């Protein structure tokens, strides 16, 4: 297979806009040459890209099934606990879908979601997956049914997928098992590792291009969901197998209080004291942290996954981004419950939450070496994608996977904006610009703004929508 060549009048290279960039993709879907200031003769025969080019971004935290409740939990409770509407009451509503969803329904929802994420400029998604068993809590006839539904969904639309089979053993720190409405989450270190092995075997049956877009990692739901021996065992396996490891931690104040009551330590304090946390770890949320904890996370090499829209929607609180960024902490971004599917909106909300709480402007820019808040946020989120996936993603750079986005520079938010300010306008001017083309591993997955290749793109999108609507009607009839 001959290398693919693209020409970008402007492309985001090494944290800044480069001009007249010749981009070459090898047979494995990785960048093999990135040449700014290419001459007319050098770019002869290259495919012209019709707008500014950005690297694709990793969505580092997803629960695909929760797309089915986006917009359906925004009314106050009519029970006597209405005044206590918070994460925990939202969780009970979320369980109403988690208890019932079938593998086919999960595939339909995830396919539509992953298409939405691609359209919004995500090119890899980390799926934090804990719906392992049948609806009644019994083992599935095929234990891989739910996991492979997610793999098929990603393959259907061309999304890169990092599947994270998740350990979930108990309902709380003092519990010995799960509640009835959590039975389908039940797992052990051994069963989670069997899922990893099974998915890896399945990937071997795919063609080379499809297989390259799927990898696996491990996840622990939370400290309240597993005890020290199980957490330590899974961490050891992640190290031995070279896998990324994710965990929800310190998302809500009650979780922090419960951890202190049970262990005498705050969640991140306990984790760092009891487990050999290293660069494979990704701590999801970490909303309620002390400066000392953030310093310890940074020293460990671990990363934090920030999910601004979900943390705002659930009333979790505001992560100390400014404090962590000043320490040089690594982080990525995720859309979690998918109340929004746009990384632009996530990064904008991350910055605005800091401005609101600190009553300052351009908070991100104050923590980095670039004067642009958008550039600091985007570069940091790109860099965190590698830790979240253990894949060579997040840059237009030789050796990285050729995931890239082409901005529609005729979008109203970008019209008349000086070239060097296009990224700033993308993040901080609404309505946000669209991506006219999205590529994963050098292959067009959203050509001309449509799902699928060529003239079939519109039909693919229509089928995804029909399948999604039918599934929603089944779930909410």
N, C-alpha and C positions, 0 to 999 in steps of 0.2 A: 504494500500500500504506500503510495507516494505521500509525502508530507502535505498537509493542508496549509495554504497561505492566506492570511487576511491582512488587509491594510486598514488601519484606523487613523484618521486625521488627528485624533486626540485619544490618548489612553492613560489610565491611572497606573503609573509604573513607579515603584519605590517611593510611594507616598506623595506623589505629585503628578501633575498633568505633563505628559510628554507629547510631542508633536510628530506627525508623519511616522507612525510606528508600524513596522512590518512584523507580523506575528506568525510564527510557524508552529504547527502542531504535528507531533510525530504519530506513528501508527498506534501507539498506546494511549493516545489522548492527552499527552502532556506537552507543555511548551518545550520546544527544542531550540527556539531562537526568538529573541525579543530585540528588535533593532529600531530605536528611535532615529529620526532624521533620515529616513530611507529616501534614496533618490528615486526619480521616476523610473529609471532603468531597473533598479532593484525590486520595485513593487510591481513590475509588469507581471500580469497573470494572477495576481492576488485578488481575492474577493474583497470588494470595497464594503466596509461597514458604515452604515448611514448615520452614525451619531457618536457621541463620546462613549468610550468603552471603559467599563469598570470590572474588577474581579467579582465573581459570584460570592455570595455570603453563606456561611453555615448557619442554619437554624439549630441551635445547640440543645433545645429542649422542647419536645412535642409529646402531647397525649392526643393522638389523632382522633380517638373516639369522642373527645370532648368538643370537637367541632359541632357535634349534633346538639349541643345545648347553648351554643353562642346566641345570645339574644333572648334566651328563654328563662333566665334567672334574674331578670331585672325588675321584678315587682316585689314589694315587701310581703313578707309572710302574713297570712291572715290568721295565724294561730296566736296563742298567748305569748309566744316567744318572739313576736315581731320586732321588738326593740333590740333583740340580740342577733340580728341578721349580720353574719360575719362569715369568715372562711368555713367554719364548722357547719353552719346551716347550709351554705352553698355546697359543701361536700355531700351532705345527705341528698340534695337534689341531683348532684352529679351521679351518685350511686344508682339512681333510678334508671339511667342509661347503662352504666357499667354492669348492672345485674342482668340485663336482658339482651344486649347486642350479640348477634351471631357472627360467625366468620364472614359470611357473605355480606352482611350489613357493614361490618368493619371495613371490608375491602372497598365497598362503594363509597363510604364516607372518607376513607383515607385517600382514595384515588382523586376525589374531587378536591379535598384539602391540598394534597401535594401539587395538583395543577394550579390551585390558587397561589401556593407558595412560590412555584416557578414563575408564574406571571408577575409576582411581586419581587423577584430577584434573588430568592433563595435557591441554591443549587445542590445543597446537601442538607438532610434533616436527621437529627438524632432522636430516635423514637424510644422514649422511656416507657417500656411496654410491660404492663403487669396484669393484663387480662388473659391469664393462662388457661383457665379451666372452663368447663361448661357452665351454663347459667346457674345450675343448681349446686355448683361447687364440685361436682364429680369430674373425674379426669375426662378430657376429650378423647373420643375414639382414636384420633391422631393428635398427640400432644403438640404437634407443630402447627395445627390448624390456624390458630390466631396469629402466630408469628408469620407464617407464610402468606396469610392474607395481606399483611403489611408489605411484605416483599413484593408480592404481585402488584399491589397498588402503586408502589414506587416504579416498578418496571413498566407498568402500563403507560405512565406519563413521562418517563425519562428522568425522574428525580433520583439523585444520589441518596442512599439510605445507610445510616449507621444504626442498626437495631440493637437495643439495650435491654435484653431480658432482665427482669427486675425481681429481686428477692423481697418477699413480703410474707412474714411469718406470724405476726401478732398484731393486735389492734392498739396496743399502747404499752408504755413502759412496765406497767404492773401486770399486764395480761399474759396468759400462757398460750393463747391462740387467737383466732380471728372471730369477729362478729359474723352473724349469719349473712349480712349483706356484703361481706368481704370474702366469702368463701372462694369465689373464682380467682382471687388473687393469690391463693395459697401456693407456696413454693418453698424450696429448700436450696441450699447451695448446690446440692447434687442435681436437682431438677433444672435449675437455671443453667447449669453448665451443659446439661444434656440438650437444652434448647440451642445454646451456642453451637454445640457440635452438629446438631441437626441442620441448622441454617447454613453452616459452613459446608456441609455435605451437599445441600441443595444448590448452593451457589456454584459448585463444581459442575453441575449439569447445565448451566447457562452458557450461552456463547460468550466469548471473551469480553466483548464490549459491555454486555449486560452484567457479567460477573464483576467487572472492575468498578461498577457503581454501587456495589453492596459490600459492606463490612459489618462486623459485630463488635460489641463491647459488653460491659456488665454494668448493672445498676443495683443499688440498695435503696429501697424506697425511702427510708428515713431511720433515724436512731430508734424511734418509737416502734418501728416495724420489725426490728431484728435485734438480737442480743449480740454481745461482744464476740463469742466464739464464731458465730456465723459470719459476722462482718469481717473478722480477721481471716477466716478461711477464704472468703471470696476475694479479699484484697490480695492474698497470697497467689491465688489463681490468676488474677489480673496481671500481676507482676510476671508470673511464670510464662503466661501466654502472650504477653505484650499487648494487652487490651486496655482501652480507656475505661475508666470507672467513674460512674456518676452517682450522686446521692442528693436528695432533698435535705436541706438543713436550715434551721433557724429562720423559717419562713414566717411564723406567727409568734406573738408574745406568749401565748399559752404553751406552745411547744417548748419554748425556752424555760418557762417556769416549771413545767412538768419534768424537764430534764434535770434542772437544778434540784427539785424535790427528790427525784429518784437517785441521782448519781452524785449530787453535791457540786456538779460542774455545769457550765453552760455547754450547749451542744458542740460548738467547734472546739472548746477547751477539751471536752471529753474525747472527741474524735482524735485530736492531735496527741493526746496523752496515751491513748490506748491502741492506736493503729499507726503503722508506718506510712503516713500520708506522703505522697511524692507527686511528681509531675503527671502521673496518670490520672490523678483525681480531679474531678470537676464538681464543685460544691454548688448546688442549684439553689438560688435565692440568696441565702446568707443575709437576709434582710436586717436581722437584729444582731449586730456584732459590735464588739468593742474594738478600739484601736489596737489593743494588744493582740486580739484575735486576728485582725486583718494583717498585722505585721507577721504573725506566725504562719498564716496561710501563704503570704508572699515568700517567706523564707523556705517553706516546704516545697515550693515549685508548683503547687496545685493552682487551679484556676477557679474562678467563680462564674457561674452562668446567671446572668441577670435577665429577668423577664418583666420588663416595665409595665406592659399593658395588663398582664394577669395580676401582678402585684398591686396595681392600682384598682383593677376591677374587684378584687377580693378584699380590698382594704387591708392588705398586709402591712404596709408601711413603705418607707423610702430607704433604699440601700445607700450607704455612705460611699457613693461613687467617688466624690472628690478626695476623701481621705484615702481610699484604696488606690486610686490612680496616682496620687502623689508618692505612694510607696513603690510605684512601679509594678503593681499587681496585674496579673494576667486575667482577662475576662472575655467571655463571649456573650451572645445574646440569643434568647429563645422566645418563641411565641406561646409555649406552654398550653393554655386552654383555648387559644385561637380566637379570642374576642377581636383581635386584629391579626391579619396575616401578612403584614408589611414590615420589613426591617426598617424602612424609612420612619414609619410611625413609632417603632420601638425606640430607635435612637433619639428621635425628637423628644419623646416623652421622658427618656432618661435625662436628657439635658434640662428639660423644662422642670422636672421634679426637683432638680438641684437648684435651679433659679428660684423656684417658689419657696423652698425651705431656707435658702441662704440669702435671698434677696440680692442676688448678684447676677450679672450677665456673663455669657461665654465662660461658664465654669469649666468645661472640658479643656478649653484652650489654656486656662490658667494652670492646668496640671501637666501639659505636654510641651514639646518644643515647637509645635506648629501654632501659628496665630489663628488658625481656623478651627473652631469647635467641631465642625463637621468632619474635617480631616482627622482630627485626633480620635473622635468616636469611631469613624469608619475603619481606620487603620487598626485600632485596638480590637474591634470586633472581628476583623479579618484574622488577626494573629491568634485570637483565642479559638478560632475554628479548628486549628491543627490539634490543639490539646483535647478538644471535645471529641474529635474523630480519629486521631492518630493517623490522619491521611495528609498527603502533601497538597493542601488547599490554601486559598486565601491570598494569592498574589499572581500578578502577571509576571512570571519569573521562570527562567529555565529550570526544568525539573518538577514544577508544580503542575497539577492537573489543570487542563485548559477549560476552566469554568469561567464564563464571562457574560456580561450584560451589555446591550447596546441601548443607550438612552435615546428616547424620542426628543430631540432638541427643539422640536416645534411645539412641545407642550407649553401651555400658558405660563407655568411657573418658571420656565427657562428662557422665554423670549426676551431678547435684548440684554440678557445677563452677560457681562464680560466672561470670557472663557475660563479664567482662573477662579471664578466664583460659582461655577456650575454646581459643584458638589454642595456648597453652602445653600444654594437655592433649592437643590433637590431635597435637602433635609428640612429647611426652615421656611419654605414658601409653599402654600397650599392653593389649589388642590395639587397633590404631588404628581410629578411626571411619571409616565409609564415607561416600561422597557419595551422597545419595539422588537427586540430579539433576545433570546436567552439560549446559551450554549452550555452543555455539560460534556466534559471530556472532548471538546471540539465538535460535538454533534449538535445541530440545532434542535432544541426541544420546544421552543416557542418562536418559530420563524414568523416574522411579520406580525407579531402580537397574537398569534393563534396557537392553540395546542395542536401537537402533531405535525407531521411533515407535509409540505406541499398543499394541494387543494383539499386534502382530507382534513386539514386542521380544524375548520369550522364544524365538521361532522363529529370529530372526536370530542370537542368541547360540548356539543349538544348532547352527545351520549353520556358524558360524565354528569352533566346537569340532570338529565332524566333519571339516571340511576340514583343520584343523590336525593332528588325529590321523592322518588318512590320509597327509598329507605326511610326518609324522614316521615313520610306518611305512615309507614309500617310501625315506626317507633312511637309516634305521637297520635295515632288514630283515636 
